[in-house]
C-alpha cells in the first residue's frame, strides 16, 4: 500500500493507544459494572459510602404526613395519591427549618406534563385524564379551577 493509506492508519492506531493509556491512568480500578452486572450501571465502588453519607434532598410523603396529615390524607383519597408531595411542593431538604414554607409550583406546565392528551398504546398513560392544552382554558393556571390535591373537585 502507498504511504497515503498507512499514515492515516498509524494516526488512528496512535490515537487508540493514547486513549487506552489515558483511560488506564485516569479511570479508577474499581470503576465498572461490578459483580451485580449492569443493573446499577457503571459506578465506582469506593464512592458508594460518599453517596450514602450525602444528605437526601428529597423525602417521601410519609415525611410530609408527620405535620400535614390532613393534606396527605386528602391526596391519598384522590387520583393524585401516587404522586409524591415534592413533585409540586419542591424538595423537603432542611424543611421545616429552612425554608420554613416550601414554594409550590402552581404552573400550568406542571399539570400538562401528565394531563396533555397523548396516545400511548402500551402503557397506562391513556388512563390519565387528558386535555388539549391549546384549547382548554388557555392562559389560566389549572389550580384556578381545580384543587391540586383532588383535581376532580372544582374550586370555582
C-alpha positions as CSV (number, residue, x, y, z in Angstrom):
1,X,0.0,0.0,0.0
2,X,1.0,3.5,-0.6
3,X,2.0,5.9,2.2
4,X,-1.2,7.9,1.9
5,X,-3.0,4.8,3.3
6,X,-0.5,3.9,6.0
7,X,-0.1,7.3,7.5
8,X,-3.8,7.8,8.5
9,X,-3.9,4.2,9.8
10,X,-0.8,5.0,12.0
11,X,-2.6,8.1,13.3
12,X,-5.7,6.1,14.2
13,X,-3.7,3.4,15.9
14,X,-1.7,6.1,17.8
15,X,-5.0,7.8,18.9
16,X,-6.4,4.5,20.1
17,X,-3.3,3.7,22.1
18,X,-3.3,7.2,23.6
19,X,-6.9,6.8,24.6
20,X,-6.3,3.4,26.2
21,X,-3.2,4.8,28.1
22,X,-5.2,7.8,29.3
23,X,-8.0,5.5,30.4
24,X,-5.6,3.2,32.2
25,X,-4.2,6.1,34.3
26,X,-7.4,8.2,34.7
27,X,-10.2,5.6,35.3
28,X,-10.1,4.1,38.8
29,X,-9.6,0.3,39.0
30,X,-12.9,-0.1,40.9
31,X,-15.0,1.6,38.3
32,X,-17.3,-0.6,36.3
33,X,-20.3,-2.8,36.3
34,X,-19.0,-4.9,39.3
35,X,-20.4,-8.2,40.4
36,X,-24.1,-7.1,40.2
37,X,-23.9,-6.6,36.5
38,X,-25.3,-3.7,34.5
39,X,-28.4,-3.4,36.7
40,X,-27.0,-0.4,38.5
41,X,-24.8,0.8,35.6
42,X,-21.2,1.8,35.9
43,X,-20.1,3.2,39.2
44,X,-17.1,3.4,41.5
45,X,-17.3,1.0,44.4
46,X,-15.1,3.2,46.6
47,X,-17.6,6.1,46.1
48,X,-20.6,4.3,47.5
49,X,-20.1,5.4,51.1
50,X,-19.7,9.0,49.9
51,X,-23.2,8.8,48.4
52,X,-24.7,7.1,51.4
53,X,-23.3,9.9,53.6
54,X,-24.7,12.6,51.3
55,X,-27.9,14.1,52.8
56,X,-31.0,13.2,50.9
57,X,-32.6,16.2,49.1
58,X,-36.0,14.5,48.6
59,X,-38.0,12.9,51.4
60,X,-41.2,10.9,50.8
61,X,-44.9,11.5,51.5
62,X,-44.5,9.8,54.9
63,X,-42.2,12.6,55.9
64,X,-44.8,15.2,54.9
65,X,-47.5,13.2,56.8
66,X,-45.8,13.9,60.1
67,X,-47.1,17.5,60.0
68,X,-49.5,17.6,57.2
69,X,-51.6,14.5,57.8
70,X,-54.8,16.2,56.7
71,X,-53.4,17.1,53.2
72,X,-51.7,13.8,52.8
73,X,-55.0,12.0,53.6
74,X,-56.8,14.3,51.1
75,X,-54.3,13.4,48.4
76,X,-54.4,9.7,49.4
77,X,-58.2,9.6,48.8
78,X,-57.9,11.2,45.3
79,X,-56.5,10.4,42.0
80,X,-53.1,12.0,42.7
81,X,-52.3,9.6,45.5
82,X,-49.3,8.1,43.7
83,X,-47.6,11.4,43.1
84,X,-45.1,12.4,45.8
85,X,-45.7,15.7,47.5
86,X,-42.4,17.0,46.4
87,X,-43.3,16.9,42.7
88,X,-45.4,20.1,43.3
89,X,-44.0,21.4,46.6
90,X,-40.3,21.1,45.8
91,X,-37.6,19.2,47.7
92,X,-38.1,19.0,51.5
93,X,-34.4,19.1,52.2
94,X,-33.9,21.0,55.5
95,X,-37.7,21.6,55.8
96,X,-39.3,22.8,58.1
97,X,-36.4,24.9,59.4
98,X,-35.0,26.2,56.1
99,X,-37.1,27.0,54.2
100,X,-40.0,27.4,56.7
101,X,-42.5,27.1,53.8
102,X,-41.9,25.2,50.6
103,X,-42.5,27.0,47.3
104,X,-45.5,25.5,45.5
105,X,-45.3,25.1,41.7
106,X,-48.8,26.1,40.5
107,X,-47.7,26.4,36.9
108,X,-49.9,25.0,34.1
109,X,-46.8,23.3,32.6
110,X,-46.5,21.1,35.7
111,X,-50.0,19.7,35.2
112,X,-49.7,19.4,31.4
113,X,-46.7,17.1,31.9
114,X,-49.2,14.3,32.8
115,X,-52.5,15.7,31.6
116,X,-51.8,16.6,27.9
117,X,-53.8,14.1,25.8
118,X,-51.4,11.5,24.4
119,X,-51.9,8.2,22.8
120,X,-49.5,5.6,24.2
121,X,-51.0,2.1,23.4
122,X,-48.6,0.0,25.5
123,X,-48.9,1.9,28.8
124,X,-51.4,3.0,31.4
125,X,-50.7,6.6,30.3
126,X,-54.0,6.5,28.4
127,X,-55.9,6.1,31.8
128,X,-54.8,9.6,32.9
129,X,-57.5,12.1,32.1
130,X,-56.1,14.4,29.4
131,X,-56.8,17.7,27.9
132,X,-55.8,19.6,24.8
133,X,-53.7,22.4,26.3
134,X,-54.2,24.6,23.2
135,X,-58.0,24.6,23.7
136,X,-58.7,24.0,27.5
137,X,-58.6,27.3,29.5
138,X,-55.6,28.7,27.7
139,X,-53.7,31.3,29.7
140,X,-55.1,30.1,33.1
141,X,-53.4,28.1,35.7
142,X,-55.1,24.7,36.4
143,X,-55.2,25.4,40.2
144,X,-57.5,28.4,39.5
145,X,-60.3,25.9,38.8
146,X,-59.0,22.5,40.2
147,X,-57.9,21.5,43.6
148,X,-54.4,20.1,43.0
149,X,-54.8,17.6,45.9
150,X,-58.1,16.3,44.4
151,X,-58.4,17.6,40.8
152,X,-61.8,16.1,40.3
153,X,-63.2,18.7,42.7
154,X,-63.7,22.0,41.1
155,X,-63.0,25.1,43.2
156,X,-65.0,27.6,41.2
